[in-house]
């Protein structure tokens, strides 16, 4: 089952253990590239870092976005850190979806060996 373009609800981080125990999360989480919504300095700087990663869960047949304990969209600037968070919360597998970056766009990282 593919994720919907937009989630229809939200859950908080503290809901995850309860939903998992009740088997209400029924699909691998989907990590999604989104425009940053949490503004601030450092990595939250909208001008320097306009995009970030968030995660959607399929709960009771509906895609929901993850919120922090404070009720704001939970965001990560790094897929590596998000993977660590997912694994610590019991998810060994997840999908990645990036509707923002153009396919084939060159990246800062080399795909081949360094010279």
MMTF fields as JSON, N, C-alpha, C and O atoms, coordinates in Angstrom:
{
  "mmtfVersion": "1.0.0",
  "mmtfProducer": "UNKNOWN",
  "numBonds": 459,
  "numAtoms": 460,
  "numGroups": 115,
  "numChains": 1,
  "numModels": 1,
  "chainsPerModel": [1],
  "groupsPerChain": [115],
  "chainIdList": ["A"],
  "bondAtomList": [4, 2, 8, 6, 12, 10, 16, 14, 20, 18, 24, 22, 28, 26, 32, 30, 36, 34, 40, 38, 44, 42, 48, 46, 52, 50, 56, 54, 60, 58, 64, 62, 68, 66, 72, 70, 76, 74, 80, 78, 84, 82, 88, 86, 92, 90, 96, 94, 100, 98, 104, 102, 108, 106, 112, 110, 116, 114, 120, 118, 124, 122, 128, 126, 132, 130, 136, 134, 140, 138, 144, 142, 148, 146, 152, 150, 156, 154, 160, 158, 164, 162, 168, 166, 172, 170, 176, 174, 180, 178, 184, 182, 188, 186, 192, 190, 196, 194, 200, 198, 204, 202, 208, 206, 212, 210, 216, 214, 220, 218, 224, 222, 228, 226, 232, 230, 236, 234, 240, 238, 244, 242, 248, 246, 252, 250, 256, 254, 260, 258, 264, 262, 268, 266, 272, 270, 276, 274, 280, 278, 284, 282, 288, 286, 292, 290, 296, 294, 300, 298, 304, 302, 308, 306, 312, 310, 316, 314, 320, 318, 324, 322, 328, 326, 332, 330, 336, 334, 340, 338, 344, 342, 348, 346, 352, 350, 356, 354, 360, 358, 364, 362, 368, 366, 372, 370, 376, 374, 380, 378, 384, 382, 388, 386, 392, 390, 396, 394, 400, 398, 404, 402, 408, 406, 412, 410, 416, 414, 420, 418, 424, 422, 428, 426, 432, 430, 436, 434, 440, 438, 444, 442, 448, 446, 452, 450, 456, 454],
  "bondOrderList": [1, 1, 1, 1, 1, 1, 1, 1, 1, 1, 1, 1, 1, 1, 1, 1, 1, 1, 1, 1, 1, 1, 1, 1, 1, 1, 1, 1, 1, 1, 1, 1, 1, 1, 1, 1, 1, 1, 1, 1, 1, 1, 1, 1, 1, 1, 1, 1, 1, 1, 1, 1, 1, 1, 1, 1, 1, 1, 1, 1, 1, 1, 1, 1, 1, 1, 1, 1, 1, 1, 1, 1, 1, 1, 1, 1, 1, 1, 1, 1, 1, 1, 1, 1, 1, 1, 1, 1, 1, 1, 1, 1, 1, 1, 1, 1, 1, 1, 1, 1, 1, 1, 1, 1, 1, 1, 1, 1, 1, 1, 1, 1, 1, 1],
  "groupList": [{"groupName": "UNK", "atomNameList": ["N", "CA", "C", "O"], "elementList": ["N", "C", "C", "O"], "formalChargeList": [0, 0, 0, 0], "bondAtomList": [1, 0, 2, 1, 3, 2], "bondOrderList": [1, 1, 2], "singleLetterCode": "X", "chemCompType": "L-PEPTIDE LINKING"}],
  "groupTypeList": [0, 0, 0, 0, 0, 0, 0, 0, 0, 0, 0, 0, 0, 0, 0, 0, 0, 0, 0, 0, 0, 0, 0, 0, 0, 0, 0, 0, 0, 0, 0, 0, 0, 0, 0, 0, 0, 0, 0, 0, 0, 0, 0, 0, 0, 0, 0, 0, 0, 0, 0, 0, 0, 0, 0, 0, 0, 0, 0, 0, 0, 0, 0, 0, 0, 0, 0, 0, 0, 0, 0, 0, 0, 0, 0, 0, 0, 0, 0, 0, 0, 0, 0, 0, 0, 0, 0, 0, 0, 0, 0, 0, 0, 0, 0, 0, 0, 0, 0, 0, 0, 0, 0, 0, 0, 0, 0, 0, 0, 0, 0, 0, 0, 0, 0],
  "groupIdList": [1, 2, 3, 4, 5, 6, 7, 8, 9, 10, 11, 12, 13, 14, 15, 16, 17, 18, 19, 20, 21, 22, 23, 24, 25, 26, 27, 28, 29, 30, 31, 32, 33, 34, 35, 36, 37, 38, 39, 40, 41, 42, 43, 44, 45, 46, 47, 48, 49, 50, 51, 52, 53, 54, 55, 56, 57, 58, 59, 60, 61, 62, 63, 64, 65, 66, 67, 68, 69, 70, 71, 72, 73, 74, 75, 76, 77, 78, 79, 80, 81, 82, 83, 84, 85, 86, 87, 88, 89, 90, 91, 92, 93, 94, 95, 96, 97, 98, 99, 100, 101, 102, 103, 104, 105, 106, 107, 108, 109, 110, 111, 112, 113, 114, 115],
  "secStructList": [7, 7, 7, 7, 1, 1, 7, 1, 3, 3, 3, 3, 4, 4, 4, 2, 2, 2, 2, 2, 2, 6, 6, 7, 5, 7, 1, 7, 3, 3, 3, 3, 3, 3, 3, 7, 7, 1, 7, 7, 1, 4, 4, 4, 7, 6, 6, 6, 7, 7, 3, 3, 3, 3, 3, 3, 3, 3, 3, 6, 6, 3, 3, 3, 3, 3, 3, 7, 6, 6, 1, 1, 5, 7, 7, 5, 1, 7, 2, 2, 2, 2, 2, 2, 2, 2, 2, 2, 6, 6, 7, 1, 7, 3, 3, 3, 3, 7, 1, 1, 1, 7, 6, 6, 7, 7, 7, 1, 1, 7, 1, 1, 7, 7, 7],
  "xCoordList": [0.852, 0.0, 0.896, 1.808, 0.657, 1.452, 0.871, -0.338, 1.731, 1.223, 0.395, 0.611, -0.554, -1.355, -0.487, 0.52, -0.851, -0.056, 0.058, 1.113, -0.981, -0.971, -1.611, -2.587, -1.068, -1.699, -3.043, -3.275, -3.918, -5.251, -5.379, -6.438, -4.31, -4.34, -2.934, -1.958, -2.842, -1.538, -1.526, -2.563, -0.315, -0.085, 1.114, 1.904, 1.241, 2.406, 3.389, 3.025, 4.628, 5.665, 5.273, 5.546, 4.643, 4.259, 3.17, 2.956, 2.479, 1.439, 2.009, 1.331, 3.241, 3.794, 3.821, 3.35, 4.337, 4.344, 2.943, 2.748, 1.985, 0.608, 0.02, -0.609, 0.229, -0.294, 0.383, -0.263, 1.683, 2.396, 1.905, 1.69, 1.729, 1.268, -0.121, -0.431, -0.944, -2.304, -2.35, -3.43, -1.194, -1.098, -1.924, -2.518, -1.955, -2.722, -1.872, -2.414, -0.553, 0.348, 0.551, 1.16, 0.03, -0.088, 0.791, 0.562, 1.769, 2.641, 3.987, 4.085, 5.018, 6.291, 6.093, 5.314, 6.763, 6.695, 7.232, 8.072, 6.749, 7.233, 7.899, 7.263, 9.191, 9.963, 9.745, 9.916, 9.368, 8.963, 9.764, 9.93, 10.255, 10.953, 9.89, 8.976, 10.001, 8.995, 9.656, 10.836, 8.886, 9.352, 9.331, 8.36, 10.399, 10.546, 9.379, 9.014, 8.803, 7.72, 8.141, 7.577, 9.136, 9.624, 10.764, 11.82, 10.543, 11.529, 12.401, 12.003, 13.576, 14.491, 15.897, 16.117, 16.845, 18.237, 18.871, 18.221, 20.14, 20.87, 20.26, 20.007, 20.016, 19.453, 18.016, 17.51, 17.345, 15.973, 15.888, 14.802, 17.016, 17.063, 16.409, 16.954, 15.245, 14.468, 15.245, 15.105, 16.053, 16.794, 17.904, 18.058, 18.666, 19.792, 19.359, 19.981, 18.315, 17.859, 16.341, 15.617, 15.851, 14.397, 13.666, 12.447, 14.375, 13.722, 14.235, 15.351, 13.406, 13.742, 13.013, 12.348, 13.131, 12.477, 11.501, 11.776, 10.359, 9.396, 8.955, 9.429, 8.064, 7.652, 6.133, 5.511, 5.557, 4.131, 3.965, 4.792, 2.881, 2.535, 1.136, 0.271, 0.912, -0.427, -1.07, -0.686, -2.053, -2.737, -4.213, -4.878, -4.71, -6.127, -6.537, -7.66, -5.627, -5.936, -5.81, -6.138, -5.345, -5.202, -3.767, -3.168, -3.209, -1.858, -1.899, -2.719, -0.994, -0.919, 0.523, 1.473, 0.662, 1.973, 2.371, 1.523, 3.665, 4.189, 4.399, 4.99, 3.903, 4.107, 5.011, 5.078, 5.699, 6.516, 5.601, 4.388, 6.182, 5.416, 4.766, 3.763, 5.329, 4.789, 3.729, 3.204, 3.413, 2.357, 2.783, 1.936, 4.094, 4.6, 5.058, 5.369, 5.101, 5.558, 6.967, 7.839, 7.191, 8.521, 9.359, 8.939, 10.547, 11.397, 12.826, 13.304, 13.499, 14.905, 15.623, 15.104, 16.801, 17.614, 18.455, 19.036, 18.534, 19.403, 18.666, 18.033, 18.75, 18.164, 18.872, 18.249, 20.158, 20.896, 20.311, 20.108, 20.041, 19.48, 18.05, 17.644, 17.293, 15.924, 15.93, 15.088, 16.869, 16.962, 17.25, 16.645, 18.154, 18.467, 17.213, 16.92, 16.478, 15.245, 14.234, 13.63, 14.042, 13.085, 13.486, 12.639, 14.755, 15.218, 15.058, 14.695, 15.325, 15.137, 13.676, 13.359, 12.79, 11.36, 10.755, 9.534, 11.611, 11.129, 10.88, 10.271, 11.331, 11.099, 12.412, 13.277, 12.557, 13.768, 13.697, 14.726, 12.493, 12.29, 11.449, 10.593, 11.694, 10.869, 11.039, 12.037, 10.062, 10.1, 10.603, 10.435, 11.215, 11.653, 10.978, 10.972, 10.409, 9.688, 10.187, 10.2, 10.597, 11.102, 10.422, 10.834, 9.384, 8.645, 9.175, 8.661, 10.19, 10.676, 11.858, 11.83, 12.882, 14.087, 13.859, 13.221, 14.376, 14.216, 15.035, 16.168, 14.461, 15.185, 16.402, 16.333, 17.499, 18.722, 19.483, 20.509, 18.991, 19.676, 21.003, 21.049, 22.093, 23.38, 23.387, 22.757, 24.111, 24.19, 25.595, 26.506, 25.763, 27.068, 27.969, 29.193, 27.379, 28.151, 28.456, 27.609, 29.657, 30.093, 29.5, 29.422, 29.08, 28.566, 29.68, 29.478, 30.847, 31.952, 33.092, 33.002, 34.172, 35.312, 35.962, 35.95, 36.523, 37.188, 38.551, 39.158, 39.021, 40.305, 41.361, 42.498],
  "yCoordList": [-1.171, 0.0, 1.231, 1.325, 2.163, 3.38, 4.455, 4.493, 5.33, 6.382, 7.395, 7.621, 7.998, 9.039, 10.282, 10.408, 11.211, 12.424, 13.228, 13.796, 13.28, 14.02, 13.178, 12.472, 13.247, 12.505, 13.119, 14.311, 12.292, 12.773, 13.011, 13.413, 12.765, 12.969, 13.021, 13.06, 13.021, 13.071, 12.121, 11.775, 11.717, 11.012, 11.673, 12.349, 11.473, 11.994, 10.857, 9.681, 11.228, 10.222, 9.268, 8.071, 9.78, 8.948, 7.93, 6.985, 8.103, 7.161, 5.898, 4.871, 5.961, 4.86, 3.537, 2.543, 3.455, 2.153, 1.569, 0.36, 2.416, 1.955, 1.424, 0.366, 2.163, 1.744, 0.465, -0.397, 0.344, -0.878, -2.079, -3.155, -1.904, -3.002, -3.486, -4.672, -2.573, -2.915, -3.321, -3.575, -3.384, -3.747, -2.824, -3.265, -1.545, -0.566, 0.126, 0.719, 0.062, 0.53, -0.667, -1.661, -0.566, -1.757, -1.745, -2.541, -0.885, -0.79, -0.26, 0.314, -0.445, 0.191, 1.699, 2.22, 2.413, 3.881, 4.386, 3.739, 5.531, 6.165, 7.474, 8.383, 7.563, 8.782, 9.674, 9.23, 10.936, 11.829, 13.129, 13.721, 13.564, 14.851, 15.937, 15.878, 16.927, 17.987, 19.348, 19.445, 20.388, 21.745, 21.94, 21.585, 22.502, 22.7, 23.529, 24.556, 23.067, 23.83, 24.387, 25.374, 23.754, 24.229, 25.202, 24.808, 26.471, 27.504, 27.777, 27.543, 28.267, 28.609, 28.752, 28.748, 28.876, 29.011, 27.662, 26.625, 27.678, 26.442, 25.658, 26.205, 24.351, 23.508, 23.879, 23.506, 24.607, 25.042, 26.314, 26.861, 26.782, 27.999, 27.729, 26.993, 28.323, 28.099, 28.485, 27.824, 29.534, 29.987, 29.004, 28.657, 28.563, 27.667, 26.217, 25.48, 25.805, 24.413, 24.372, 24.111, 24.63, 24.718, 23.385, 23.364, 22.273, 20.962, 20.103, 20.279, 19.183, 18.282, 16.964, 16.794, 16.048, 14.745, 14.593, 15.017, 13.983, 13.638, 12.203, 11.568, 11.696, 10.303, 10.186, 10.82, 9.358, 9.055, 7.593, 6.742, 7.322, 5.964, 5.645, 6.521, 4.39, 3.936, 3.37, 2.303, 4.093, 3.716, 3.532, 4.452, 2.337, 2.025, 2.353, 2.795, 2.139, 2.364, 3.8, 4.096, 4.702, 6.113, 6.556, 6.209, 7.324, 7.848, 9.041, 9.946, 9.029, 10.106, 10.606, 9.846, 11.878, 12.495, 12.422, 12.362, 12.428, 12.362, 13.761, 14.624, 13.968, 15.224, 14.989, 13.886, 16.039, 15.978, 16.051, 16.218, 15.925, 16.028, 17.404, 17.549, 18.405, 19.772, 20.044, 21.155, 19.048, 19.203, 19.819, 20.254, 19.867, 20.389, 19.218, 18.146, 19.421, 18.356, 17.941, 18.79, 16.643, 16.134, 16.1, 15.519, 16.717, 16.837, 16.435, 16.622, 15.88, 15.528, 16.117, 16.077, 16.659, 17.19, 16.124, 16.368, 14.94, 13.881, 12.549, 12.17, 11.844, 10.503, 9.552, 8.637, 9.762, 8.905, 9.006, 7.989, 10.22, 10.405, 9.878, 9.321, 10.056, 9.534, 8.01, 7.405, 7.38, 5.921, 5.442, 4.475, 6.104, 5.737, 5.857, 4.975, 6.947, 7.159, 6.053, 5.511, 5.711, 4.661, 3.317, 2.607, 2.964, 1.693, 1.642, 0.603, 2.752, 2.799, 2.651, 2.238, 2.996, 2.885, 1.606, 1.477, 0.656, -0.664, -0.894, -1.901, 0.01, -0.137, -0.452, 0.414, -1.697, -2.103, -1.767, -1.708, -1.548, -1.283, -0.028, 0.266, 0.714, 1.88, 2.217, 1.852, 2.912, 3.396, 4.832, 5.546, 5.254, 6.645, 7.224, 6.616, 8.414, 9.091, 10.527, 11.261, 10.919, 12.269, 12.841, 12.566, 13.634, 14.257, 15.651, 16.312, 16.109, 17.484, 17.577, 18.369, 16.781, 16.867, 16.219, 15.171, 16.84, 16.362, 15.089, 14.998, 14.111, 12.877, 13.166, 13.948, 12.545, 12.716, 13.986, 14.267, 14.759, 15.984, 15.633, 14.766, 16.299, 15.974, 16.322, 17.287, 15.52, 15.755, 16.191, 16.16, 16.594, 16.992, 15.784, 15.919, 14.615, 13.413, 12.68, 12.587, 12.164, 11.407, 10.01, 9.392, 9.505, 8.153, 7.137, 5.934, 7.626, 6.73, 6.893, 7.662, 6.16, 6.271, 7.641, 8.272, 8.087, 9.392, 9.243, 8.172, 10.335, 10.287, 11.076, 11.14],
  "zCoordList": [0.0, 0.0, 0.0, 0.821, -0.893, -0.973, -0.07, 0.156, 0.448, 1.33, 0.562, -0.629, 1.257, 0.652, 0.5, 1.197, -0.398, -0.553, 0.741, 1.024, 1.499, 2.757, 3.847, 3.595, 5.057, 6.149, 6.517, 6.311, 7.059, 7.439, 8.937, 9.418, 9.665, 11.111, 11.661, 10.912, 12.979, 13.64, 14.834, 15.399, 15.191, 16.445, 17.103, 16.444, 18.4, 19.123, 19.354, 19.326, 19.579, 19.817, 20.927, 20.843, 21.954, 23.098, 22.751, 23.51, 21.619, 21.196, 20.562, 20.513, 20.078, 19.295, 20.055, 19.503, 21.281, 21.966, 22.162, 22.036, 22.464, 22.671, 21.367, 21.35, 20.272, 18.966, 18.481, 17.884, 18.737, 18.336, 19.144, 18.585, 20.441, 21.29, 20.881, 20.996, 20.408, 19.975, 18.494, 17.959, 17.835, 16.412, 15.52, 14.536, 15.871, 15.095, 14.039, 13.106, 14.168, 13.109, 12.201, 12.596, 10.967, 10.127, 8.885, 7.974, 8.818, 7.647, 8.115, 9.2, 7.313, 7.634, 7.662, 6.864, 8.544, 8.518, 7.184, 6.56, 6.758, 5.537, 5.899, 6.434, 5.602, 5.829, 4.618, 3.482, 4.848, 3.771, 3.823, 4.89, 2.675, 2.553, 2.511, 1.688, 3.389, 3.486, 3.643, 3.98, 3.397, 3.675, 5.183, 5.853, 5.705, 7.15, 7.693, 7.122, 8.801, 9.431, 10.784, 11.256, 11.41, 12.696, 12.415, 11.921, 12.735, 12.434, 13.641, 14.782, 13.377, 14.462, 13.938, 12.727, 14.836, 14.446, 14.173, 14.303, 13.795, 13.533, 12.402, 11.328, 12.636, 11.588, 11.265, 10.206, 12.155, 11.912, 11.076, 10.887, 10.581, 9.759, 8.405, 7.581, 8.182, 6.96, 5.697, 4.668, 5.756, 4.579, 4.204, 3.033, 5.185, 4.909, 4.725, 3.959, 5.408, 5.379, 5.208, 6.168, 3.982, 3.804, 3.854, 4.03, 3.705, 3.681, 4.814, 5.304, 5.211, 6.305, 6.071, 5.049, 6.997, 6.912, 8.071, 9.194, 7.781, 8.811, 8.552, 7.61, 9.372, 9.198, 9.326, 10.178, 8.457, 8.477, 8.889, 8.562, 9.613, 10.026, 9.529, 9.485, 9.155, 8.788, 10.048, 10.527, 10.579, 11.815, 11.491, 11.018, 11.752, 11.498, 10.068, 9.826, 9.122, 7.709, 7.239, 6.09, 8.091, 7.73, 7.965, 8.983, 7.024, 7.186, 8.121, 7.964, 9.107, 10.088, 10.185, 9.998, 10.477, 10.651, 12.115, 13.005, 12.347, 13.703, 14.261, 13.612, 15.475, 16.193, 17.389, 17.931, 17.788, 18.994, 20.217, 20.087, 21.381, 22.631, 22.77, 23.47, 22.111, 22.171, 21.107, 21.027, 20.295, 19.302, 17.989, 17.209, 17.726, 16.459, 15.597, 16.117, 14.279, 13.4, 13.804, 13.988, 13.94, 14.306, 13.038, 12.038, 13.062, 11.882, 12.204, 13.323, 11.203, 11.297, 10.1, 8.984, 10.314, 9.229, 8.565, 7.507, 9.166, 8.678, 8.663, 9.649, 7.543, 7.481, 8.441, 8.98, 8.655, 9.588, 10.992, 11.656, 11.444, 12.786, 12.869, 13.889, 11.794, 11.775, 11.806, 12.47, 11.097, 11.142, 12.571, 13.034, 13.253, 14.638, 15.497, 16.303, 15.323, 16.104, 15.809, 16.734, 14.531, 14.171, 14.776, 15.32, 14.689, 15.226, 16.748, 17.299, 17.42, 18.881, 19.274, 20.389, 18.341, 18.615, 18.049, 17.968, 17.655, 17.27, 15.793, 15.431, 14.92, 13.486, 12.779, 12.649, 12.322, 11.624, 10.136, 9.463, 9.624, 8.205, 8.042, 8.877, 6.961, 6.635, 5.161, 4.54, 4.614, 3.236, 3.245, 4.234, 2.154, 2.006, 0.777, -0.294, 0.949, -0.136, -0.239, 0.749, -1.441, -1.662, -2.891, -4.018, -2.679, -3.774, -4.088, -4.99, -3.365, -3.51, -4.472, -5.413, -4.243, -5.056, -6.413, -6.509, -7.45, -8.814, -9.001, -8.526, -9.691, -9.967, -10.822, -11.771, -10.49, -11.266, -10.949, -11.569, -9.987, -9.619, -8.961, -8.088, -9.371, -8.755, -7.274, -6.841, -6.513, -5.08, -4.707, -5.534, -3.464, -2.954, -2.726, -2.702, -2.56, -2.27, -3.555, -4.443, -3.656, -4.824, -4.793, -3.732, -5.952, -6.032, -6.263, -6.096, -6.646, -6.952, -5.975, -5.017, -6.224, -5.31, -5.409, -6.465, -4.307, -4.306, -4.969, -4.943, -5.562, -6.279, -5.576, -6.044]
}
